[in-house]
Amino acid sequence: MSNIEAGKVRTRFAPSPTGYLHVGGVRTALFNYLFARQHGGEFILRIEDTDQTRSTEESIAQILEGMKWMGLDWDGPVTRQTERFAAYKSHVDRLLSEGNAYRCTCSPEELDAKRKLAMAEGRKPQYDGTCRNRNDISPDGPHVIRFKSPAEGATTFTDLVRGDMSVNNAEIDDLIIWRTDGTPTYNLSVAIDDAEMGISHVIRGDDHLANTPRQVQLYEALGYPIPKFAHIPMILGPDKARLSKRHGAASILEYREMGYLPEAVINYIARLGWSYGDQEIFSMKELIDCFSLDRVGRSPAVFDTEKLDWLNTHYIKNGDDLALTQAIKPFLSKDSISVEDKDIIVGIPSLKQRSRNLLEMAQGTEYYLLDEIKYEEESASKFLTEDNLPYIKKVEERLLLLDLVSHETLEKLFNEVCEETNTKLGTIAQPVRVALTGKKVSPGIYDVIQVLGRDRSIKRLQSAEKMIKAKPFPAEGK
């Protein structure tokens, strides 16, 4: 019998390892995780790998890595369905012996012909029960085993998102539960696993809604209590089509490679189809405290990369400097990978105020770390010119006379250069910025000089001056 205890909440995430862990899968895992943790229950991870032709060990490894990166820790060992074939077979034998299942020898060609005939006659293309009452089929020959679905009445259940649901049993044909090759089908293995693992709440995508009446019938035939169901709406792309690779990353780990923080991704995914007033920013603890299924909507959620970017920027801007230092290390080039934390962290405060992701932070960090910087060709050709050489030279000369580098002394320095040359700050700061960083976009010029220090800043300005004199770019517009 079932292991469900009175009042004991137990949820599960049960991905099929036939591909990568995607955004929709992560949301399903997250909602199950939050519900279990909020109620002091358990969250189980089960790998549904009965499709042995498509399941791969690579996909399993990627699923586990993705779950760990997102911080979705599960309880107990990971279960794999391929380890439970004996349990499924014993349940099938029981269904056969009790008259709730039967052997079927209809060939694929015969079934296809039946479907085509039904469609031609305007009937629903479902199995017609040819073998339902046969007793002469040998267990030794090729055959499948079908569940004998109730022919009359209706199958009902309450969905915690959609309300009361009812399906006429005449609309449900006799499901194949055991294949000719000796493997169980999805609906059978899922129902048995959820029952034997004591799953109290099945929270999953609404693409599984059509499977639920079949599984309810299997629970009833096997004498198992029926868990509570909650079917959450699908996720759409901005074009209102079902979310797919063309809308962005296919794997959740691709977001890691693009420099997103896991807390930003979790926060964003939690809000896809779930709301809590006007609040947008949630820590994991807040999500656990606030989450409830009655706040999950019925309409599809739309994935918005701009909103994800906004959240990622928020978490970077408010992130701990040491944690961000560790987070950007995988994004540093091989020339910077051996740099010590103390050399990286000094640039974090200025960079995190304007970086959208960790990749941008790492790229910005490198002009603080490397002895020799690379100039963006377009930026150098526009700003490292003969016309701008005097500005760079004057800033360098005044830095040589500066004893203390601070925001105040640098602001005074640049103001004096502006007055002396009768030039606006932006006209002077931009070529100096490119000379110091190689880029036209960086943190504030005062911040850059403070992080680099006086001597390194002077050295870079001198290098830029030499480059301009040796091979000057033409002045803009000439």
Residue pairs with C-beta under 8 A, 6 or more apart in sequence:
1 223
1 224
2 195
2 196
2 198
2 224
2 225
3 196
3 197
3 198
4 10
4 198
4 199
4 200
4 225
4 227
5 198
8 41
8 198
8 200
9 35
9 36
9 39
9 40
9 41
9 42
9 200
9 201
10 36
10 41
10 42
10 43
10 44
10 197
10 198
10 199
10 200
10 201
11 32
11 33
11 35
11 36
11 41
11 42
11 43
11 44
11 199
11 200
11 201
11 202
11 203
12 32
12 43
12 44
12 45
12 46
12 194
12 197
12 199
12 202
13 25
13 28
13 29
13 32
13 33
13 43
13 44
13 45
13 46
13 67
13 72
13 74
14 45
14 46
14 47
14 48
14 190
14 193
15 21
15 25
15 29
15 47
15 48
15 63
16 47
16 48
16 49
16 51
16 55
17 47
17 48
17 49
17 55
17 56
17 57
17 59
17 60
17 63
18 51
18 54
18 55
18 56
18 59
19 59
19 250
20 59
20 62
20 66
20 250
20 251
20 252
20 253
21 62
21 63
21 66
21 67
21 251
21 252
21 253
22 243
22 250
22 251
22 252
23 235
23 243
23 249
23 252
23 269
23 272
23 303
24 205
24 234
24 235
24 243
25 252
26 66
26 70
26 72
26 252
26 265
26 269
27 232
27 235
27 269
27 270
27 272
27 273
28 203
28 204
28 205
28 232
29 67
29 70
29 72
30 70
30 72
30 266
30 269
30 270
31 203
31 230
31 232
31 274
31 291
31 293
31 296
32 43
32 201
32 203
33 43
33 72
33 74
34 270
34 287
34 288
34 291
35 41
35 201
35 203
35 291
35 293
36 42
36 43
37 43
37 288
38 288
38 289
38 291
38 292
41 200
42 75
42 76
43 72
43 73
43 74
43 75
44 74
44 75
44 76
44 79
44 197
44 199
45 67
45 74
45 78
45 79
46 78
46 79
46 80
46 81
46 193
46 197
47 60
47 63
47 78
47 79
47 80
47 81
48 81
48 186
48 189
48 190
49 55
49 60
49 80
49 81
49 82
50 81
50 82
50 183
50 184
50 185
50 186
50 189
52 82
52 183
62 251
62 253
64 78
65 253
66 251
66 252
66 253
67 73
67 74
69 252
69 253
69 256
69 262
70 252
70 262
70 265
70 266
71 262
71 263
71 266
71 284
79 193
79 197
81 184
81 189
81 193
84 189
84 192
84 193
85 183
85 184
87 192
87 196
88 178
88 184
88 188
88 189
88 192
89 178
89 184
91 188
91 192
91 222
92 101
92 145
92 177
92 178
92 184
92 188
94 222
95 101
95 145
95 147
95 177
95 221
95 222
96 102
96 103
96 145
98 221
99 148
100 147
100 148
100 221
101 145
101 146
101 147
101 148
101 177
102 131
102 132
102 133
102 134
102 137
102 145
102 146
102 148
102 174
103 131
103 134
103 137
103 139
103 143
103 144
103 145
103 146
104 130
104 131
104 137
104 143
104 144
104 145
104 146
104 174
104 176
105 131
105 137
105 141
105 142
105 143
106 114
106 127
106 130
106 131
110 130
111 127
114 125
114 127
114 128
114 130
115 125
116 125
118 124
118 125
118 126
118 128
119 125
124 171
126 171
126 173
127 146
127 173
127 174
129 173
129 174
131 137
131 146
132 146
132 148
132 174
137 143
142 180
143 180
144 176
144 178
144 179
144 180
145 176
145 177
145 178
146 174
146 175
146 176
146 177
147 174
147 175
147 176
147 177
147 188
147 214
147 217
147 218
147 221
148 174
149 169
149 172
149 173
149 174
149 175
149 214
149 217
150 169
150 217
151 169
151 170
152 169
152 170
153 169
154 166
154 167
154 168
154 169
155 166
155 167
155 169
155 172
155 213
155 216
155 217
156 164
156 165
156 166
156 167
157 164
157 165
157 212
157 213
157 216
157 226
157 229
158 164
158 165
158 228
158 229
159 165
159 209
159 212
159 229
159 230
159 231
160 201
160 228
160 229
160 230
160 293
160 294
161 230
161 231
161 232
161 233
161 293
161 296
161 298
162 206
162 209
162 231
162 298
165 209
165 212
165 213
167 213
172 213
172 214
172 217
175 185
175 187
175 188
175 214
176 185
177 184
177 185
177 187
177 188
177 218
178 184
178 185
178 188
179 185
186 211
187 211
187 214
187 215
187 218
188 218
190 211
190 215
191 215
191 218
191 219
191 222
191 224
192 218
192 222
193 199
194 202
194 215
194 227
195 219
195 222
195 224
195 225
195 227
199 227
200 227
200 228
201 227
201 228
201 229
201 230
202 227
202 228
202 229
202 230
203 230
203 232
203 293
204 230
204 231
204 232
205 231
205 232
205 233
205 234
206 231
206 232
206 233
206 234
207 234
208 231
209 231
212 229
212 231
216 226
219 225
219 226
220 226
230 293
230 296
232 273
232 296
233 273
233 296
233 297
233 298
233 299
233 300
233 301
234 242
234 243
234 300
234 301
235 242
235 243
235 272
235 273
235 300
235 301
235 302
235 303
236 242
236 243
236 300
236 301
236 302
236 303
237 243
237 244
237 246
237 247
237 302
237 303
238 247
238 302
238 303
238 304
239 247
240 300
240 302
241 247
243 303
244 250
247 303
248 303
248 305
249 255
249 258
252 265
255 265
256 262
258 357
258 359
259 312
259 331
259 356
259 357
259 358
259 359
259 360
259 361
259 362
260 308
260 312
260 357
260 358
261 312
261 315
261 316
261 319
261 327
261 358
263 283
263 284
263 315
264 308
264 311
264 312
264 314
264 315
265 308
265 312
266 284
266 287
267 281
267 282
267 287
267 311
267 315
268 307
268 308
268 311
270 282
270 287
270 291
271 280
271 282
272 301
272 303
273 296
273 297
273 299
273 300
273 301
274 291
274 295
274 296
274 297
275 295
275 297
276 282
276 290
276 295
279 290
280 311
281 311
281 314
282 290
309 356
309 357
312 356
312 357
313 355
313 356
316 324
316 352
316 355
316 356
316 357
316 358
316 361
317 352
317 353
319 327
319 352
321 345
321 348
321 349
321 352
322 341
322 345
324 348
324 352
324 358
324 361
325 341
325 344
325 345
325 348
326 341
327 358
328 344
328 358
328 361
328 362
328 365
329 337
329 344
331 358
331 359
331 361
331 362
331 363
332 339
332 362
332 365
332 366
332 369
333 366
335 366
335 370
336 365
336 366
336 369
336 370
339 369
343 368
343 369
344 365
344 368
344 369
346 368
346 451
347 364
347 365
347 368
347 369
347 451
348 361
348 365
349 447
350 443
350 444
350 447
350 448
350 451
351 360
351 361
351 364
351 365
351 443
352 361
353 443
354 443
355 361
355 364
364 437
364 442
364 443
366 373
367 373
367 436
367 437
367 438
367 439
367 442
368 451
368 452
372 463
373 436
373 437
373 438
373 460
374 438
375 384
375 434
375 438
376 434
376 438
376 439
376 440
378 440
379 434
379 438
379 439
379 440
380 434
380 438
380 473
381 473
382 440
382 473
382 476
383 430
383 431
383 433
383 434
383 440
384 392
384 431
384 434
384 435
384 464
384 467
384 468
384 473
385 431
385 468
385 472
385 473
385 474
385 475
385 476
386 468
386 472
386 473
386 474
386 475
387 475
387 476
388 431
388 468
389 465
389 468
389 469
389 472
390 421
391 417
391 421
391 423
391 427
391 428
391 431
391 432
392 431
392 432
392 435
392 461
392 464
392 465
392 468
393 461
393 465
394 417
394 420
394 421
395 413
395 414
395 417
395 428
395 432
395 461
396 458
396 461
396 462
396 465
398 413
398 416
398 417
399 405
399 413
399 449
399 454
399 457
399 458
399 461
400 458
402 409
402 413
402 454
405 449
405 450
405 453
405 454
406 450
407 446
407 450
410 445
410 446
410 449
410 450
411 446
414 425
414 428
414 429
414 445
414 446
415 425
417 423
417 428
418 424
418 425
418 428
421 428
429 445
430 440
432 445
432 461
433 439
433 440
433 442
433 445
433 448
434 440
434 464
435 460
435 461
435 463
435 464
435 465
436 442
436 445
436 448
436 449
436 452
436 457
436 460
436 461
437 448
442 448
443 451
448 457
449 457
452 460
